[in-house]
C-alpha cells in the first residue's frame, strides 16, 4: 500500500495535470492540515482514492466556491476526534489544530488538547480488544511536544500527542505545521516504536502488503522527497 500525505502548501506537482502520472500507484491520501478544500478534492477526483484529513490552524470555518459556501471538502473523511478503519485494515485517528496563540480558529490550549486526545481513548481500548492493536496511524496538524516542534508558541508541540504516541504506540504519526525550508531540518523521528513524519508539502509512504495482512505495518519507503519539493518553490 502506498500513502500520499500532504500538508501546509499547495504544489504544482500535485495540483496540476501530471498528478495521475506521478502518483498513479497511490492507494490512500491523508491531509495533515492547512490546505484548501479544493486541493484535497482535486487529489480525490484525480487519483480516485479515499482521503482522510484534519484541519490546520490556518483553515477557515467555511470556504467560498463557485458552488457556494462549504464547511468540509467533498468526498473526504474528517478524522478529528474520530477513529476510522479503512478497507485495508488500517486504523486511523486524528486531532486538528495547534497550540493556541491568538483568537484564530482551530487553536487549543494544552489542556484542551488533553481533553481531545482523551476522548479517543475508549475507542482505542476497544480496538485493542477487537483487533489486537490500538492504532496504526495518528494524524495531526501540530507535532508532539519536543519532537520535531519549535520553541515559539505557535509551533510548540502538543504534550497530549506525545503521551498518546508513548502509550498507544501507533506505527505512524503524520503531522504538518512545521515548515521545512532546509534539507538539514528533521523530518522524521523514531519515538519508541512510532515513526513520526513531518509531511510538509508531501510525502510518499509505502507499507508492506504482507505485513498489512498480519496487522503489522512495516514502512518500506520513508525517504523525504526534499529534491522534488524544493523544485516546486
Backbone as CSV, one residue per row, in Angstrom:
resi,resn,N_x,N_y,N_z,CA_x,CA_y,CA_z,C_x,C_y,C_z
1,UNK,0.847,-1.192,0.000,0.000,0.000,0.000,0.880,1.239,0.000
2,UNK,0.516,2.218,-0.838,1.243,3.484,-0.871,0.319,4.610,-0.417
3,UNK,0.836,5.443,0.484,0.103,6.577,1.034,0.714,7.871,0.510
4,UNK,-0.122,8.784,0.067,0.298,10.143,-0.253,-0.199,11.044,0.866
5,UNK,0.732,11.617,1.626,0.387,12.518,2.723,0.777,13.939,2.340
6,UNK,-0.115,14.894,2.609,0.108,16.278,2.193,-0.226,17.226,3.344
7,UNK,0.393,18.421,3.329,0.037,19.451,4.306,0.649,20.792,3.930
8,UNK,0.008,21.851,4.386,0.546,23.209,4.510,0.718,24.016,3.222
9,UNK,1.244,23.458,2.159,1.465,24.244,0.948,0.933,23.498,-0.274
10,UNK,0.427,24.270,-1.225,-0.026,23.713,-2.500,1.160,23.608,-3.449
11,UNK,1.237,22.487,-4.140,2.339,22.241,-5.058,1.817,21.952,-6.458
12,UNK,2.414,22.550,-7.503,2.007,22.252,-8.879,2.173,20.776,-9.234
13,UNK,3.107,20.107,-8.564,3.301,18.678,-8.795,2.035,17.890,-8.491
14,UNK,1.268,18.364,-7.508,0.032,17.693,-7.107,-1.182,18.364,-7.732
15,UNK,-1.280,19.691,-7.614,-2.413,20.416,-8.186,-2.065,20.804,-9.620
16,UNK,-1.957,19.787,-10.471,-1.567,20.007,-11.851,-1.932,18.819,-12.722
17,UNK,-1.729,18.920,-14.036,-2.192,17.887,-14.971,-1.427,16.575,-14.899
18,UNK,-0.259,16.571,-14.246,0.553,15.351,-14.214,0.388,14.534,-12.938
19,UNK,-0.598,14.874,-12.126,-0.746,14.181,-10.850,-0.995,12.681,-11.042
20,UNK,-1.795,12.318,-12.029,-2.082,10.889,-12.233,-0.837,10.128,-12.662
21,UNK,-0.048,10.738,-13.502,1.170,10.078,-13.954,2.162,9.912,-12.812
22,UNK,2.290,10.959,-12.011,3.283,10.935,-10.926,2.854,10.056,-9.760
23,UNK,1.550,10.050,-9.423,1.065,9.335,-8.241,0.058,8.249,-8.608
24,UNK,0.268,7.582,-9.715,-0.703,6.604,-10.229,-0.867,5.394,-9.324
25,UNK,0.140,5.105,-8.493,0.093,3.895,-7.668,-0.287,4.174,-6.218
26,UNK,-0.783,5.366,-5.932,-1.203,5.708,-4.569,-2.540,5.043,-4.252
27,UNK,-2.653,4.474,-3.060,-3.870,3.793,-2.622,-4.699,4.603,-1.633
28,UNK,-4.061,5.544,-0.949,-4.712,6.281,0.127,-4.053,7.643,0.252
29,UNK,-4.860,8.686,0.505,-4.324,10.033,0.718,-4.697,10.513,2.116
30,UNK,-3.795,11.266,2.728,-4.001,11.810,4.059,-3.598,13.276,4.065
31,UNK,-4.488,14.144,4.546,-4.205,15.566,4.649,-3.965,15.959,6.105
32,UNK,-2.825,16.613,6.364,-2.467,16.994,7.732,-2.687,18.480,8.010
33,UNK,-3.533,19.124,7.223,-3.974,20.459,7.579,-3.393,21.592,6.762
34,UNK,-4.085,22.744,6.838,-3.706,23.999,6.183,-3.665,23.897,4.665
35,UNK,-4.562,23.102,4.115,-4.729,23.027,2.668,-6.189,23.314,2.332
36,UNK,-6.438,24.048,1.244,-7.827,24.375,0.886,-8.601,23.135,0.462
37,UNK,-9.900,23.223,0.607,-10.748,22.080,0.281,-10.621,21.675,-1.182
38,UNK,-10.498,22.663,-2.082,-10.424,22.318,-3.497,-9.167,21.499,-3.814
39,UNK,-8.120,21.723,-3.059,-6.862,20.983,-3.254,-7.049,19.518,-2.871
40,UNK,-7.690,19.284,-1.724,-7.959,17.915,-1.305,-8.930,17.230,-2.253
41,UNK,-9.943,17.962,-2.707,-10.918,17.388,-3.650,-10.269,17.036,-4.978
42,UNK,-9.290,17.820,-5.390,-8.580,17.529,-6.640,-7.831,16.200,-6.529
43,UNK,-7.199,15.982,-5.378,-6.498,14.714,-5.158,-7.478,13.543,-5.234
44,UNK,-8.619,13.692,-4.584,-9.622,12.624,-4.592,-10.108,12.329,-5.996
45,UNK,-10.465,13.369,-6.729,-11.070,13.184,-8.051,-10.059,12.677,-9.082
46,UNK,-8.820,13.135,-8.998,-7.825,12.753,-9.996,-7.214,11.379,-9.722
47,UNK,-7.030,11.039,-8.464,-6.419,9.752,-8.133,-7.446,8.680,-7.803
48,UNK,-8.694,9.104,-7.559,-9.780,8.175,-7.250,-9.404,7.284,-6.065
49,UNK,-8.967,7.920,-4.982,-8.601,7.200,-3.763,-9.313,7.841,-2.580
50,UNK,-9.506,7.104,-1.498,-10.065,7.711,-0.281,-9.075,8.694,0.318
51,UNK,-9.595,9.763,0.935,-8.739,10.761,1.569,-9.272,11.051,2.972
52,UNK,-8.393,10.985,3.951,-8.701,11.312,5.339,-7.909,12.566,5.705
53,UNK,-8.486,13.425,6.555,-7.826,14.699,6.812,-8.138,15.231,8.206
54,UNK,-7.286,16.167,8.638,-7.575,17.033,9.782,-7.328,18.470,9.324
55,UNK,-7.929,19.418,10.018,-7.750,20.832,9.680,-6.549,21.413,10.431
56,UNK,-5.923,22.408,9.804,-4.836,23.129,10.441,-5.304,24.452,11.011
57,UNK,-4.406,25.171,11.641,-4.773,26.432,12.289,-5.044,27.568,11.308
58,UNK,-4.677,27.406,10.040,-4.976,28.432,9.047,-6.231,28.098,8.235
59,UNK,-6.913,27.036,8.598,-8.159,26.686,7.911,-9.258,27.679,8.288
60,UNK,-10.202,27.872,7.362,-11.345,28.743,7.626,-12.552,27.883,8.017
61,UNK,-13.457,28.481,8.766,-14.682,27.768,9.139,-15.482,27.375,7.910
62,UNK,-15.475,28.244,6.889,-16.136,27.946,5.626,-15.243,28.400,4.483
63,UNK,-15.381,27.772,3.334,-14.692,28.206,2.127,-15.734,28.536,1.069
64,UNK,-15.529,29.647,0.390,-16.457,30.082,-0.647,-15.967,29.570,-2.003
65,UNK,-16.836,28.836,-2.696,-16.508,28.320,-4.015,-17.610,28.717,-4.988
66,UNK,-17.457,28.332,-6.228,-18.480,28.626,-7.232,-19.775,27.881,-6.939
67,UNK,-19.705,26.888,-6.046,-20.897,26.133,-5.661,-21.492,26.643,-4.346
68,UNK,-20.953,27.745,-3.835,-21.437,28.286,-2.579,-20.476,27.998,-1.433
69,UNK,-20.908,28.281,-0.204,-20.069,28.059,0.962,-20.073,26.580,1.368
70,UNK,-18.892,26.117,1.744,-18.782,24.729,2.197,-17.968,24.675,3.486
71,UNK,-18.313,23.732,4.349,-17.636,23.585,5.627,-16.701,22.387,5.653
72,UNK,-16.618,21.651,4.562,-15.736,20.486,4.505,-15.480,20.133,3.047
73,UNK,-14.403,19.431,2.746,-14.137,19.014,1.372,-15.013,17.831,0.981
74,UNK,-15.616,17.919,-0.174,-16.484,16.843,-0.647,-15.678,15.561,-0.845
75,UNK,-16.230,14.472,-0.360,-15.629,13.156,-0.591,-14.541,12.769,0.384
76,UNK,-14.164,13.673,1.311,-13.102,13.380,2.271,-13.693,13.007,3.624
77,UNK,-12.910,12.317,4.428,-13.350,11.839,5.741,-12.570,12.574,6.828
78,UNK,-13.282,13.362,7.645,-12.665,14.141,8.711,-12.295,13.218,9.874
79,UNK,-11.002,13.202,10.252,-10.533,12.326,11.324,-10.574,12.978,12.698
80,UNK,-10.879,14.258,12.788,-10.795,14.940,14.070,-11.695,14.276,15.120
81,UNK,-11.078,13.837,16.207,-11.753,13.156,17.317,-12.450,11.867,16.877
82,UNK,-12.011,11.302,15.785,-12.630,10.076,15.280,-11.577,8.986,15.111
83,UNK,-12.045,7.756,15.182,-11.215,6.586,14.906,-11.856,5.852,13.740
84,UNK,-11.077,5.622,12.691,-11.603,5.013,11.470,-10.760,3.805,11.078
85,UNK,-11.418,2.799,10.505,-10.712,1.653,9.938,-11.107,1.557,8.480
86,UNK,-10.113,1.568,7.576,-10.440,1.547,6.151,-10.462,0.121,5.614
87,UNK,-10.676,0.005,4.311,-10.834,-1.311,3.691,-9.564,-2.151,3.747
88,UNK,-8.419,-1.510,3.935,-7.141,-2.225,4.012,-6.749,-2.567,5.438
89,UNK,-7.670,-2.380,6.376,-7.466,-2.765,7.774,-6.591,-1.775,8.541
90,UNK,-6.363,-0.597,7.988,-5.616,0.431,8.701,-6.532,1.127,9.699
91,UNK,-6.072,1.279,10.916,-6.816,2.004,11.941,-6.198,3.388,12.082
92,UNK,-7.007,4.424,11.863,-6.529,5.805,11.892,-7.340,6.627,12.874
93,UNK,-6.689,7.635,13.453,-7.364,8.603,14.316,-6.675,9.939,14.127
94,UNK,-7.360,11.038,14.469,-6.763,12.335,14.246,-7.246,13.409,15.206
95,UNK,-6.431,14.464,15.313,-6.771,15.660,16.072,-6.327,16.875,15.253
96,UNK,-7.214,17.830,15.075,-6.921,19.011,14.266,-6.228,20.095,15.094
97,UNK,-5.746,21.148,14.397,-5.314,22.373,15.046,-3.943,22.340,15.688
98,UNK,-3.649,23.425,16.431,-2.350,23.587,17.057,-2.497,24.299,18.396
99,UNK,-1.370,24.595,19.024,-1.325,25.328,20.288,-1.947,26.717,20.103
100,UNK,-2.759,27.138,21.058,-3.404,28.451,20.964,-2.381,29.577,21.122
101,UNK,-2.408,30.505,20.145,-1.518,31.663,20.218,-2.226,32.970,19.901
102,UNK,-3.462,32.914,19.382,-4.304,34.105,19.221,-5.760,33.650,19.188
103,UNK,-6.634,34.450,18.638,-8.060,34.104,18.654,-8.524,33.414,17.373
104,UNK,-7.597,32.935,16.577,-7.957,32.279,15.322,-8.620,30.924,15.542
105,UNK,-9.187,30.352,14.468,-9.875,29.064,14.585,-8.908,27.888,14.727
106,UNK,-9.424,26.795,15.249,-8.692,25.531,15.332,-7.385,25.667,16.122
107,UNK,-7.455,26.436,17.210,-6.341,26.552,18.141,-6.835,26.155,19.534
108,UNK,-5.977,25.469,20.276,-6.380,24.916,21.561,-5.259,25.095,22.585
109,UNK,-5.630,25.240,23.834,-4.636,25.221,24.901,-4.149,23.778,25.079
110,UNK,-3.054,23.639,25.814,-2.573,22.282,26.097,-3.646,21.481,26.838
111,UNK,-4.362,22.139,27.752,-5.428,21.446,28.479,-6.552,20.988,27.565
112,UNK,-6.934,21.823,26.613,-7.981,21.443,25.664,-7.524,20.293,24.773
113,UNK,-6.249,20.301,24.396,-5.726,19.194,23.598,-5.759,17.887,24.383
114,UNK,-5.482,17.966,25.693,-5.583,16.756,26.520,-7.010,16.198,26.482
115,UNK,-7.991,17.081,26.564,-9.386,16.627,26.536,-9.722,15.970,25.203
116,UNK,-9.226,16.549,24.095,-9.486,15.980,22.775,-8.847,14.599,22.635
117,UNK,-7.612,14.484,23.070,-6.908,13.204,22.964,-7.557,12.147,23.845
118,UNK,-7.914,12.509,25.066,-8.524,11.538,25.982,-9.879,11.051,25.484
119,UNK,-10.540,11.867,24.644,-11.821,11.426,24.081,-11.647,10.254,23.114
120,UNK,-10.431,10.042,22.629,-10.154,8.921,21.724,-9.910,7.613,22.468
121,UNK,-9.567,7.697,23.735,-9.084,6.537,24.477,-10.075,5.368,24.510
122,UNK,-11.381,5.578,24.789,-12.286,4.419,24.806,-12.286,3.634,23.493
123,UNK,-12.261,4.331,22.363,-12.252,3.631,21.070,-10.928,2.914,20.840
124,UNK,-9.837,3.515,21.286,-8.538,2.865,21.125,-8.463,1.595,21.976
125,UNK,-9.009,1.642,23.171,-9.026,0.453,24.020,-9.874,-0.651,23.396
126,UNK,-11.000,-0.253,22.792,-11.848,-1.234,22.116,-11.113,-1.858,20.935
127,UNK,-10.333,-1.058,20.210,-9.543,-1.588,19.096,-8.595,-2.682,19.577
128,UNK,-7.993,-2.469,20.737,-7.056,-3.460,21.272,-7.757,-4.782,21.540
129,UNK,-8.987,-4.713,22.038,-9.745,-5.926,22.327,-10.187,-6.627,21.049
130,UNK,-10.621,-5.840,20.059,-11.194,-6.416,18.836,-10.130,-6.779,17.811
131,UNK,-9.147,-5.881,17.623,-8.176,-6.043,16.538,-6.780,-6.405,17.015
132,UNK,-6.555,-6.388,18.319,-5.240,-6.740,18.837,-4.241,-5.605,18.836
133,UNK,-4.658,-4.397,18.493,-3.771,-3.233,18.499,-4.626,-1.982,18.685
134,UNK,-4.028,-0.938,19.191,-4.774,0.286,19.468,-4.996,1.138,18.216
135,UNK,-3.909,1.389,17.487,-3.932,2.411,16.444,-2.744,2.208,15.517
136,UNK,-2.967,2.424,14.217,-1.886,2.301,13.241,-1.316,3.655,12.816
137,UNK,-2.200,4.606,12.516,-1.746,5.917,12.039,-2.459,7.013,12.820
138,UNK,-1.678,7.861,13.472,-2.199,9.027,14.183,-1.937,10.240,13.301
139,UNK,-2.989,10.978,12.967,-2.894,12.112,12.044,-3.200,13.396,12.799
140,UNK,-2.261,14.337,12.802,-2.464,15.614,13.464,-1.907,16.727,12.585
141,UNK,-2.261,17.969,12.943,-1.624,19.093,12.265,-0.339,19.467,12.995
142,UNK,-0.422,19.653,14.279,0.746,20.015,15.088,1.561,18.776,15.445
143,UNK,2.857,18.949,15.711,3.679,17.828,16.153,3.529,17.604,17.652
144,UNK,4.092,16.528,18.175,4.094,16.315,19.620,5.092,17.248,20.324
145,UNK,4.951,17.343,21.604,5.806,18.182,22.442,7.267,17.738,22.344
146,UNK,8.160,18.671,21.975,9.600,18.465,21.896,10.009,17.347,20.947
147,UNK,9.189,17.108,19.957,9.523,16.159,18.898,9.170,16.808,17.560
148,UNK,10.192,17.279,16.868,10.024,17.930,15.567,9.220,19.230,15.653
149,UNK,9.125,19.810,16.857,8.419,21.077,17.001,9.423,22.219,17.074
150,UNK,8.966,23.421,17.436,9.816,24.598,17.568,9.533,25.259,18.913
151,UNK,10.365,26.243,19.280,10.247,26.848,20.604,9.212,27.956,20.666
152,UNK,8.910,28.617,19.537,7.933,29.700,19.583,6.538,29.145,19.829
153,UNK,5.698,29.934,20.503,4.388,29.458,20.950,3.539,28.854,19.827
154,UNK,3.402,29.494,18.655,2.537,28.912,17.621,2.983,27.530,17.147
155,UNK,4.275,27.240,17.268,4.794,25.984,16.721,5.279,25.016,17.796
156,UNK,4.921,25.302,19.047,5.220,24.335,20.095,4.402,23.066,19.891
157,UNK,5.008,21.933,20.242,4.306,20.667,20.123,3.261,20.482,21.204
158,UNK,2.479,19.435,21.056,1.358,19.159,21.957,1.733,18.010,22.898
159,UNK,1.622,18.285,24.207,2.022,17.296,25.212,1.155,16.047,25.162
160,UNK,-0.133,16.220,24.892,-1.031,15.062,24.842,-0.705,14.147,23.660
161,UNK,-0.197,14.704,22.557,0.179,13.877,21.408,1.364,12.978,21.768
162,UNK,2.323,13.557,22.483,3.486,12.769,22.908,3.040,11.625,23.821
163,UNK,2.102,11.910,24.724,1.579,10.875,25.609,0.887,9.769,24.815
164,UNK,0.060,10.144,23.848,-0.647,9.138,23.057,0.343,8.247,22.317
165,UNK,1.360,8.845,21.707,2.359,8.047,20.987,3.082,7.087,21.931
166,UNK,3.393,7.552,23.141,4.116,6.710,24.097,3.259,5.560,24.597
167,UNK,1.987,5.827,24.861,1.113,4.817,25.463,0.539,3.864,24.424
168,UNK,0.078,4.386,23.297,-0.636,3.554,22.325,0.220,3.142,21.131
169,UNK,1.376,3.725,20.959,2.396,3.297,20.008,1.871,3.023,18.600
170,UNK,1.268,4.036,17.954,0.896,3.844,16.548,2.147,3.624,15.693
171,UNK,2.005,2.921,14.596,3.149,2.704,13.719,3.625,4.012,13.111
172,UNK,2.671,4.894,12.795,2.983,6.173,12.168,2.276,7.316,12.889
173,UNK,2.964,8.432,13.033,2.332,9.684,13.439,2.685,10.700,12.362
174,UNK,1.692,11.105,11.578,1.887,12.057,10.497,1.401,13.429,10.940
175,UNK,2.218,14.444,10.727,1.832,15.807,11.093,2.368,16.788,10.058
176,UNK,1.909,18.031,10.154,2.419,19.118,9.326,2.839,20.261,10.225
177,UNK,2.430,21.485,9.866,2.562,22.690,10.693,3.984,23.258,10.734
178,UNK,4.993,22.418,10.807,6.377,22.876,10.860,6.914,22.919,9.429
179,UNK,7.098,24.128,8.910,7.534,24.277,7.521,9.016,23.916,7.377
180,UNK,9.319,23.240,6.293,10.674,22.777,6.020,11.246,23.576,4.847
181,UNK,12.308,24.308,5.111,12.949,25.102,4.067,14.405,24.715,3.844
182,UNK,14.943,23.848,4.718,16.320,23.399,4.573,16.374,21.879,4.652
183,UNK,17.221,21.279,3.858,17.298,19.826,3.833,17.863,19.258,5.129
184,UNK,18.493,20.093,5.959,19.043,19.594,7.222,17.992,19.559,8.323
185,UNK,16.811,20.133,8.068,15.761,20.139,9.086,15.240,18.723,9.314
186,UNK,14.983,18.332,10.574,14.499,16.972,10.842,13.087,16.771,10.303
187,UNK,12.864,15.694,9.610,11.546,15.422,9.036,10.963,14.107,9.535
188,UNK,11.780,13.277,10.180,11.241,12.049,10.764,12.045,11.661,11.996
189,UNK,11.337,11.093,12.955,11.925,10.731,14.233,11.297,9.429,14.709
190,UNK,12.096,8.548,15.264,11.573,7.364,15.926,11.360,7.689,17.402
191,UNK,10.149,7.494,17.880,9.808,7.716,19.285,9.225,6.412,19.801
192,UNK,10.058,5.630,20.462,9.646,4.272,20.785,9.498,3.490,19.485
193,UNK,8.343,2.886,19.293,8.087,2.138,18.055,7.294,2.954,17.036
194,UNK,7.093,4.249,17.313,6.328,5.109,16.414,7.272,5.920,15.528
195,UNK,7.043,5.840,14.220,7.799,6.675,13.290,7.006,7.958,13.055
196,UNK,7.579,9.065,13.449,6.947,10.373,13.318,7.466,11.044,12.055
197,UNK,6.555,11.523,11.197,6.954,12.107,9.921,6.267,13.450,9.719
198,UNK,7.062,14.473,9.451,6.537,15.775,9.053,6.275,15.722,7.551
199,UNK,5.019,15.869,7.154,4.659,15.697,5.749,4.515,17.047,5.029
200,UNK,5.147,18.103,5.549,5.104,19.417,4.915,5.323,19.286,3.407
201,UNK,4.381,19.849,2.626,4.420,19.663,1.174,3.769,18.339,0.829
202,UNK,4.583,17.301,0.729,4.036,15.957,0.523,5.067,14.916,0.921
203,UNK,4.568,13.747,1.225,5.396,12.578,1.478,4.722,11.367,0.873
204,UNK,5.516,10.448,0.352,5.019,9.143,-0.075,5.540,8.098,0.900
205,UNK,4.646,7.261,1.388,4.999,6.241,2.364,4.431,4.916,1.878
206,UNK,5.284,3.922,1.754,4.846,2.611,1.284,4.862,1.612,2.435
207,UNK,3.752,0.922,2.600,3.632,-0.109,3.626,3.682,-1.479,2.972
208,UNK,4.321,-2.405,3.641,4.462,-3.773,3.155,3.108,-4.483,3.156
209,UNK,2.672,-4.962,1.981,1.363,-5.610,1.872,1.271,-6.870,2.729
210,UNK,2.372,-7.608,2.863,2.337,-8.837,3.665,2.138,-8.506,5.142
211,UNK,2.743,-7.427,5.594,2.568,-7.054,6.993,1.168,-6.514,7.241
212,UNK,0.550,-5.923,6.215,-0.815,-5.433,6.364,-1.762,-6.568,6.717
213,UNK,-1.576,-7.698,6.063,-2.468,-8.839,6.288,-2.355,-9.358,7.719
214,UNK,-1.188,-9.142,8.346,-0.990,-9.620,9.722,-1.277,-8.542,10.754
215,UNK,-1.681,-7.364,10.271,-1.944,-6.279,11.193,-0.688,-5.624,11.719
216,UNK,0.449,-5.827,11.057,1.711,-5.184,11.420,2.165,-4.359,10.219
217,UNK,2.564,-3.125,10.463,2.729,-2.199,9.363,4.183,-1.784,9.199
218,UNK,4.872,-2.491,8.353,6.266,-2.208,8.072,6.356,-1.091,7.031
219,UNK,7.117,-0.048,7.337,7.264,1.084,6.438,8.470,0.837,5.539
220,UNK,8.233,0.778,4.246,9.296,0.419,3.309,10.030,1.631,2.757
221,UNK,9.320,2.746,2.534,9.960,3.901,1.903,9.651,5.176,2.664
222,UNK,10.408,5.459,3.722,10.173,6.675,4.486,11.004,7.865,4.023
223,UNK,11.680,7.756,2.856,12.582,8.820,2.440,11.834,10.122,2.201
224,UNK,12.482,11.221,2.565,11.888,12.543,2.369,12.136,13.016,0.945
225,UNK,11.081,13.438,0.261,11.192,13.868,-1.120,11.614,15.343,-1.189
226,UNK,12.742,15.664,-0.581,13.145,17.067,-0.489,13.496,17.654,-1.846
227,UNK,14.126,16.876,-2.712,14.537,17.396,-4.008,13.324,17.819,-4.830
228,UNK,12.329,16.950,-4.902,11.126,17.284,-5.661,10.394,18.461,-5.050
229,UNK,10.362,18.519,-3.714,9.646,19.605,-3.048,10.325,20.940,-3.310
230,UNK,11.638,20.984,-3.204,12.351,22.234,-3.401,12.252,22.716,-4.840
231,UNK,12.095,21.807,-5.786,11.931,22.210,-7.186,10.637,22.951,-7.420
232,UNK,9.666,22.760,-6.525,8.363,23.407,-6.714,8.376,24.870,-6.279
233,UNK,9.406,25.290,-5.547,9.426,26.651,-4.985,9.899,27.657,-6.018
